[in-house]
Amino acid sequence: MDPGPTLLGVDVGGTFTDAVLISGQRVFTAKVPTTPDDQSDGVIAAVELVLERAEIKPKTLDRFAHGMTVGTNALLTEQGARTALLATEGFTDVIEIGRQARPSLYRPCDGGPAPLVPSDLRIGLRERITPSGVLTPLYQESLNAAIDRVEQVAAESVAVSLLHSYADPAHERRAAEAIAERLPHVHVSSSHEVAGVFREYERTSTTVIDAYLGPLLRRYLERLGERAAAKGLPEPEVMQSSGGVASTSLAAKHAAWTVLSGPAGGVVGAAHLGALAGAEDVLSFDMGGTSCDVSVVDAGKPRQTAERTIGGRVLQLPMVDVHTVGAGGGSIAWVDAGGALRVGPQSAGARPGPACYGAGGDQATVTDANLLLGYLDADSALPGGISLDPAAAERAVAKLGRRLELDVAETASGIVRIADQEMLGALRVVTVERGVDPRHYALVAFGGAGPMHAARIAEELDIDRVLCPRAAGVLSALGLVVSDRRRDRARSVLLSEAELQPDRIAAVVSELSAEARAELPLARIEVAYELRYRGQAFELRIEGPERPDPSFLRDSFDRAHEERYGYSDPAAELELVSVRVTAVEPGAKPAIEGDRNGQVVSGTREAMFGGESLRAKVVRGEPAPGDRLDGPAIWELSDATVVVPPGWRAGVRDEGTLFLERRR
């Protein structure tokens, strides 16, 4: 019998770097502290540890997939390359003008973040293309002067974003080719390649981010590739924000495509484990050390969005629709100016970490509260060899409690409740606020802290079923292992309802499909249409065939509009704004089985449930398929801890996934 491929995934988080290796039907995991100064150090350490545990040589690996936070961190901390912007003359300030939307409704003087390209690095080109053709040609002397300016200011990267290049990219291509010829050491990002759709501000913002992060990401991936090759590992593939992997060369060329690399891997992993457990409609709930990421999976497919704002900056790209809040295990509890207890978004991170890590942290965090409430055991070492110090946690929480005039237990309970509310708010954003009934979904809880909070979160949403993967603490890395290879292409067409002719639409789909299949010739094609009622400013995404009938688009959009906004208008004129095509080459979806030889150790300890201290049964070790446990109980896995409150029962499926069911 074919044992199947040997697959490795490594995901870099804010606190830990996780590795998952699948060999046959067996799953091996490793978790080491993230190394912020050079993330590749933590990646290689995690790889070496998981290979040692699996007793596998690097040369036997068939695939190495990688999710990272290099681009995200650089964007949030503004540590990218010195970037110049080439824009149509008169439109160089688009990235500063932006949209009318304010960061704060009641503080009109508050502005967004400063542009990544300052005014002295924005260069106008004498040219202009309209949606219907060339109005002003690109003058060579203007292009030469712009390149001279790029050289004078010592720009490391250039973003080229010209008016209406989504309709005709000829001028952008010419400018990019001239820069590459004159300044071959300078990275160039062209908007028609990065985000070939309309809306000048969003397209320019996305292209600037791509250029700003490009050199940094290229250096990181080159360094990681060299270290991987020296260890005998396959060339890494990089998770994109859209939920599929790409080669390192493509990822280095378009850094903006990978900004949500890590969270996307988690959603893909949740979809895969949900399907194995017979639940294709799931809510992905990833609570790590720094943040909590939530998303919706319908019929086994993560929901997509075409635009996100990260750190106040717009990205107009296909991405897994992930909503993030600053509520993780390392989130710091604090008291605001009004005397109220708050949690996050500030995090203790990997260094120094929560107070109970004993690494110098002295501020109370969610992890400290969970330890004091009995959900974590001081005698159990956390992944990465971290030992817990309850005395340090108590000092930090007590210090905060004195400001609130609460004792340690009350303060710890308050920290956990407020963190729960932050995460509930995030889940309501992606469900109730978008017309999705969460009661029809299973909650897939993962991340090192997710399974501790999952049952309480589910109760608030009236969800009866929670799934906790055996590799809950490293599920984002497992998602990398099973991810598809994916290429996305898009084009704005702006067709009125009268122009929605099947042949015309199919021609656009055919052209985009050919581009998407250039690197993945055997991939299947998925098509989505972005539609709106005439006069609306934003669109809804409708998936459909490669040659859609206008009546299909009409009926599908009306239903989607009704679901999302509570009404539809069949009499309103319909507009097709953009066509998006994705080439998908399915990744390996290996069968996984639970460890039937796992050894467990049972005991009891006091833990807080609903403000009451109860004696909870504690099971520590690898659960075997068929095992059952009634709450109140705590199930300590190698990478995560599952809390089973009173009124819930837990069990283990054949593939090792733990399920929690509410007793009615």
N, C-alpha and C positions, 0 to 999 in steps of 0.2 A: 504493500500500500504506500502511495506517495505521501511522505510526511508533510508535504507542503513547504512553502517558502519560510525562511527565517527572517523575521522582520524586526527592525529596531526603530524606536521613536524616542526623541529627547525634546522635552519642552522646558523652556526657561521661564520661571515665574519670578515674582518680586521677592519671594523669600527662599523658595527651594527650586532646584533644577531636578526634573523627574525623568526617569528612563523606564521604558517598557520594552521587553524583548519577548516575542512570540515565536516559539519553536514547536512545530506540530500543533498540538492542542494545549500546550503548557505555556503559562504566562509567568515571566520573571520581572521583578520590579526593583528599582533603586531610587533613592532620593538623597541628594546632597545639598548643602547650602549653596545658594546662588552666589556667584562671584561678580559683583557689579563692575569692578574695574576692567575685567576682561571676561565676558560671559563664556568664551570658549574654554576657559580653565574648568569651570563647573561642568560644562558639557562633556569634556573628555573624562573628568573624574566620574561622572555618572555612568558613562559608557563602560569604563574599565570595571566599575563595581558590578554592573548588571551582567557583563560578560563573565566575570568571575563567578557570580552566583549561578549562572546557567551552565557554566563549564563549556563555553563555546568559544571557538577561535574567530577572530575578526574576519578572516578570509571566507568563512562560511556564510556570512550575512548576504542576503539578497537585496536588502533595501535599508536605507538609513534616512528617515524623515525627521525634520527639525522645525520646531516652533520657537520663536524668540521674541524678545522685547527690546532689541537694539534700537529699531526705528521708533517705537513708541516712546522709549525713555529719552531719546535724543530730541524728539519733537516736543515733549512736555517740558524738558529742561533747556530747550533752545541751544543744543550743543551740536548742531549740524554744520554743514560746510558754508563757506562764504559764497553766497549765491547772487548772481545777477539775473535780471529779468529783461527779456526782449519782448516788447509788445508793440502793437500798432500805434503810431504816433498819435498822441492825444488820449491814449487809453492806458498809460503806464501806471496810473494811480488806482486802477480798478481794485487791486487787492487791499488797498487802504480804505477806499470808499465803502466797499462791501454792500450789504443790504441794509434796509431800514430797521431790521430787527435789533432790539437792544438786549444786552446781556442781563440787565435788571430793569423790570418794568417800572419800579418805583424809585430808581436812582438814575435819572436820565443822564447825569454827567458821567456815569461809569462807562468806560469804553472797553472794547475787546482787547486782546493781546496785540502788541505791536507787530506790524508785518515782518515776516521773515527776511524780506528784502527791503532795506532802507531806501529812501528816495534817491540817494546819490548812486545807487546801483540799478535803478530802473531806466532802461534805455529805449527810446522810441525809434521805430523803423518807419520810413516813409513808404507806405504801401496801404492798400485796403482792398479786401475782398468782401463782397456782399453775399447773401444766400443764393443769389442768382448769377454770380459771376464776378470777374475782376473789375473793380472800379478804378484803382490806382495801382500800377505795376510796382513791383519791389525794385527800387532804384539801387543799383550796385554801389554807388558812392555812399548811400545811407547805410547799407549793410557793412561796407568796409569800415566806416567810421564807428559803427556799433561794435564790431569785433576789436578794433583798436582800443575802444573804451574798456571792453572786457579784459583785455590784456593789461591795460594801465592800472585797473583797480585790483588786479591779482585775484580775480574770481576763480574759485575752485570748481564751480558748477554754474551752468546757465539754464534757465527755464525759458523756453520759447513758446509764447502764447499769443497768437495773432487772431484778429477778428474773423469769426466764421470759418475757422480752419476745419471744423467738423464737416463743413460742406465741400470745401476745396482746400486740401492741405499743401498745395504746391509751394506757396511762399514759405511755409514753415519748413518743408523739406529742404528747400534751397538754403535757408538760413542755417539749419542744423548741419548740412553738409559743408557749408563754408566755414563754420566754427570748427568742425572736426578736422578740416584740412589745415587751417591756420594754427589751431591750438589743440593738438591731438591729446594733450594731457588733461583737458578740461572735460568734465562730464556734461552731457547735454540731454535735457528732457524736453520733448516736443509734445504739445498738448494733444494733437490728433492721435498720438500713439498712447499717451497715458490715459486720457479720458476724452474720447472723440464724440462728445455730445454737446448740446448747446447750453446756454447760460454762461456768459463770459466770466463772471466773478467766480463761480464754482469751479469752472474748468481751469481758470488761471490759478486759483488757490491750490487745487490738486496738483497741478504741474509744478508749482513752486515747492510744495512739500516733497514731491518726487525728486526734484533737483537738490533740495536742501539735504535730504537723507541719503542720496545716492552714493557719494564718495565714502561716507562712513560705513554704510552697509556693505559696499563692495570690499572695503578693507577687511571688515569682520569676516565675511564669507570666504575671502581668499585665505585668511589666516586659519579659519576653521577647516577649510578644504585641505590645506597643507598638513595640518595636524592630523586630520582623519586619514589622509593618504599615508602618512608616516606610521600610523597604527594599523594599516592594512584594512581600513574601513572603506565601504563604498562611498562614492561622492554624495554628499548630503543633498536631499531635496528639501525645499523650503515651503512651509505652509503659507498660503496666501489668505488674505482677509475673506475671500469668497468661499473658503472651505475646501479648496483643492491644492495640491502641491505643484510646484514648478521647479525647474532646474535652478541651480545656484546662479548660473549666468543670467537667466531671465530675471530672477529675483534681484540680482545686483543691478540690472539695467533699469528696473522699475521698482524702486524701493517703496513707493506709496502703496503698492499692491499688497504689502506684507505688514502694514501697521497694526492690524488686529490678528496677527499670526497665531498667538497663543490662545486667545479666547475662541477662535474659530475651531481649533483642534479639539477643544473641550466639547463643543456642540456636536461635532462629527462623532466623537466618542460616545456621547449620550444617545445620539440617534442609533448608533450601531448596537449598543448594549440594550437599549429599549426594544429594538427589533428582535434581538435574541431572546428577550424575556416576553415576547408576544405583545408588546405595547409600542405601536408605531406612532401614536400621538402622545408626545411627552413634552414636559417643560424641563429644560436644561437649567440646573441650579448648581453653579460652580462657586463655592466659597473657599477661597484660598487664604493666603496670609495677608494680602494687601487689599484685595477687592472682592466683590461678588459680581459674577457675570451671569445673566439670565437670558434665555432665548426660548423660542417656540419651535417645535418640530412637528410637522404635519405629514402623516403617511410616510414617515421615515426620512423626510427631506427638511433640512433646516430652512426656516424662512429667510428670505433675502431682502436687502434694502439697497437702494442705489445711492444713498448719501448719508454721511455721518459727520458729526462735529466732534473733534478730539482736541482738547485743550483750547477750545474757542476757535479752532480752524476747520474749515470745511473740506471734506474729502468726497468727491463725487465719483464713486467707484462701486462696483458690485461687491457687497460684503454680506457675511452672515449677520442677521439682524440681532445683534447682541446689545443689551442694555446693562450698563455697569454702574455700580455705586461703591463708594469707598467704605465698605463694611466687610472686613476680613478678620482673620484671627489676630493679626497684628495691629488692627485699627485702635487708635488711642482714644480713651475716654477722657472727656474734659467738661468743664463747666463754662457755659456761655455768660455773656454780660448780664443776662436776666436771671442767673442763678439756676438754670436748667441743665440737667445732665445731657451730654451729647456724646456721640461716638463717631469717629472718623470725620472727614476722609483722610486725615493725617495718619500715617502708619509708622510703626517701629521698624518695619522692613526686615531685612535679613541681618542687618547690623545696626544697632545692638540687638534688635528683636524685643519681644515682650519681656517684662521684668523677670518672669519665671525662668527664662533661658539662662539667667545668671551671667550675661555677657555685658553688663553695664547699663541695661535699660532700667529706668526708674519710674516710668509712667504706666498706669494701669491700661491693659488692653483686654480685648475680648477673650483671648487665650488665658490670661490671668484669671478672669472671671470664671471661665469654664473649669479651670483647675480647682478653684475654691468652692465651686458648686458641686464638685464630686464627679463631674463627667470625665475628667482626665485623672490619671493615676500618677502620683508623684514618683512611684517606684518603677514606672515604665518609661524607658527612654524613647524619645521621639525619633522619627527618621532623621538621618544625618548625624546620629550619635549625640543628640541634644538631651541632656538630663534636666528635669524640671525641679525648680526650687520653690516650694510652696511658701516658704517664709518671705522670700523676695516678692512674690505675688501679693501676699497679705499686706506687706508694708506699702506697696504701691496703691492697692485698692483702699486700704485704710486711710492713707493720706488724702485720696480723693473724697472718701466718705466723710471726713471731718469737715470739708467745705460744704457738704450737702446735709450735714447733721444726720447721717445714716451710719449704721454699723456695717461691718465688712460684708455680711451675708446679704443685707439689703442693697448695698452698693453693687455687689457682684450680680445679683439678680436684675437690678436696674440696667446694668451695662448690657446684659444678654437680651433683655426685653427690647431695649432701644435698637440694638443691632438687628434683632428680628424685624422690627418695624421698618427699618431702612430697606431690608431685603424684600419684605412684603410689598413695599412701595414700588420697587423695581419690577417685581413679578406682575403687579397690577398694571404697570405701564405697558407691558408687552401682551397682556391678556385683556382684562376688563376694559381698559381705555381704547382698545382696538377691536372691540366686539368679539373677543374670544372668551368662551366660558371655561375657566380653569378646571371646573368639576369634571369635565370630560377627558382630562389628561392625567397621566401618571407623572409624578415628580421624580426626576432622576437627579439624585443628590450626590455630589462628588466634590473633589478638592479636600484638602486635609481637614477642614472644619465643617463642610457642608452636611455630612450625615449626623453631626451632633445637633444641628438646628432643624433638620428636615421635617420631622414629625410635627413640631410646633408650627412651622410654616404651613404645612399641609392642612392642619386643623383650621387655621385662619382662612384658608382658601376653600375649605370644605372638600378637600381632596382625600380620597380614601386609600390611595395606593402610592407608596414610595418605593423606589428602586435604588439600592445602594450597591454599585459595582464592587466586586471583590478588590479591584484595583482602584478604589474610589479616590485615593490620594494622588493617583498619577493618571487619571482618566484622560486628561488632555494629551498626554504622551501616547496613550493607546489610540486616541483619535487620529494622531499623526500616522500611526502604523496602518490603519485601515482606510485612510483617505484616498480619494480618487485623484488622478491627474486631471488638471482642468485648465482650459484657456477661455477667456471671456473677451467678447468683442461687442461693440455697441455703435449705433449710429442714430442721430436725430433726423427724423424725416418730416415731421410737422405736416401731416396729411389731414385734410378735413374729411368728414364722413363721406362726402360725395366722391372723394379720391381714394377711398378704401377699396381698391380693386385687387382681387386675389393675385393676379399676375404681377402687379406692381410690388406688392408686399413680398411675394415669393422671390422676386429678383433680388431684393435687398437681403433677404435671409440667405439666399444662395451665395452672394458675395461675402457676407460676414462668415458664413460657414466655411468657405474656402480658406479665409484668413485664419480662423480658429483651428482648422484641421492641419495647418501647415506643419506644426510640430507633432500633432497627434492624428495621423492619417486614419487610424482605425476607430477613432472616438465616435460615440453617438452624439447627436446634436439635440440640445434643448433650447427652446425659444421662448422668450417672454416679450410681451408688448406693454408699453407704458402708455396709458390712455387717460383722458380727462374729458369732462364736459367743457364745451367752448366757454371761455371766460375764467375758468379756474386757473390757479397758478401752479398747482402741483398735480402729480399723476398717481395712478394706482397701477400696480404690476399685475398683469394677467398672463398666465402661462397658456400656451396654445400650440397648434400644429405649425409646420413650416409653411403651409399654404392655407391660411385661415379664411373662412368665409366671413364676410362683414357681419352677418347676423350672429355668428358665434362671438365675435368681439363685442358686439352691442349687448347681447344677453349676459355674457360673462362679466362685463364691466358694471352693468346695472346691479347684478347680484352682489358683486364685491363692494360697490358703493353703499348699497343697503346694509351690508354686514358691518362695514367700517364706520359709517356715519349715521345710520339709522333711517336713511331715506334714499330714494333714487329718483331720477327724472327721465323717463323714457322718451319724452318729447324734446329734450335738449339735444343739440348737435354734439356729436362725438368727435374727438380729435385723437389721432395716433401721433404721439410725440416722438417716441424712440423705439427702436427695435434692439433687443439684446439677445445675442446668441452665445451659447456655451458649448464647447466641445468637451466631453467627459469620457475619459478612459478609466473604467472601474479599477479600483485598487483591490488588493487581496482582502477577502472577508473570511478569515480563518475561523473555524469552529473552535470554541473555547470550552474546556470542561473544568469543573471544580476539583479541588484537591481532596480525594477520598481518603488520603492517608494523613490528613492534617491532624495535628495534636492540639487539643484545647485544654485550658486550665480554667476551672470554675472557682468562683468565690463570691463574696458579697462586699458591698461598701455603702456608706451613707451618701445619698445624692439628693439634690433639691428638685422637686417636681411640683410646679404650681404653687410655689411658696411654702411647700411642706417637705420636711426631711423624711425620706423613705429609705428602707433597706432594699437596695437594688441588686439583682443577680448580675454577676460580672463573668463574661466569657472572654478569655484571651487566647488568641491563636487563629489558625486557619480553619474556617468553617467548612464542614463537609456537606455535600448536597443532601437535602432531607432534614437537616437539623432544624429544630424549632425552639422558640424562646418567647415567653410572654412577658410583657412589661409589668412593673418597672424593671428595666434591664439595661445593661451596657455591653456592647459587643466590640471588643478591641481588636481591630485588624492590624496588619503590619504597617499600613500607610494612613489609616484613618480610624476614627472612633464613631460607632453608631449608637445613638441614644434611642432607646425604645421606651417611651413614656407609659404610664398606666393607661389602659384602654387600647393599647396597640399590641399586636403580636408580630413576631418576625420569623422568617424562614429562609432557607437557602435553596436556590434553584440548581439545576444540573450543571449550568455553566459557572456556578459559583456566585452569582448575583444574589445579594440579600434583598428580600422584599419585606416591607412593613405594611400591614393592613390594619385599618382601624376597625375595632369591634363596635358595632352599632347596638 
